[in-house]
């Protein structure tokens, strides 16, 4: 087992050290404007993470879609932004990313109280399964990547779910490391989740999408989207939540997500 770990570690180090293909650079420039906003050191780290991600994860096209390099790199880049500075394995439970051309129909079961469950077919843009699968709609992936400030990014959302599920539970509490951190996390995110539920119930607008009021897992995923897409407003209106996410992701998007991107490196 130790030898296997060393082999995997060496392979990842080799991948990170290899030159990033110019064709992939062109995809980032075209589809992932967030990349050009990152500090230069983060951009270098991101490229290494992308190479490892694409080497270890399998992409499958659905409904006739071919998983091209454009699709693979665009998704990988956004997913790997969540891993910057964290020195963690790249989504160790994740095996496969299924990509549909657009919204797809899935079977859903929704508890409605009193021990009753509502079942039926629903249209979906993305899902994160506990058995190592993420499902995405490509047109929504691209739209979310291109608009940095709309607060909606299906890749950030579904890969936040993957982080949440790495301990086997989808409960809005990812692996935090020190035990003491869970106390503050539960206090802050629990209070913010309750606040969003109350505001959504009264129809009060919030920087956080009302879908986050569904359950704690969805709240964490929605908060992650907001943290990376509307950081200045999130910091202003929900400062404790912002600080918890800043500590977890070890990043401060409010520093680099301005109104004008700096020129991308060539």
Protein Blocks (a to p, Z undefined) as FASTA:
>chain_A
ZZmmmmmmmmmmmmmmpccdfklmmmmmmmmmmlmmpcfklmmmmmmmmmmmmmmpccdd
eehiacdfklmmmmmmmmmmmmgoklpaehklbmbdcddfbdcdddddddebjhiacddd
dddfbdcdfeopacddfklmmmmmmmmknopafklmmmmmmmmmmnopaehpacehjakl
mmmmmmmmmmmmmmmmmmmmnopacfbdfklmmpmmlmmmmmmmmmmmmmmlmmmmmmml
mmmmmmmnopafklmmcfbdcdddZZ
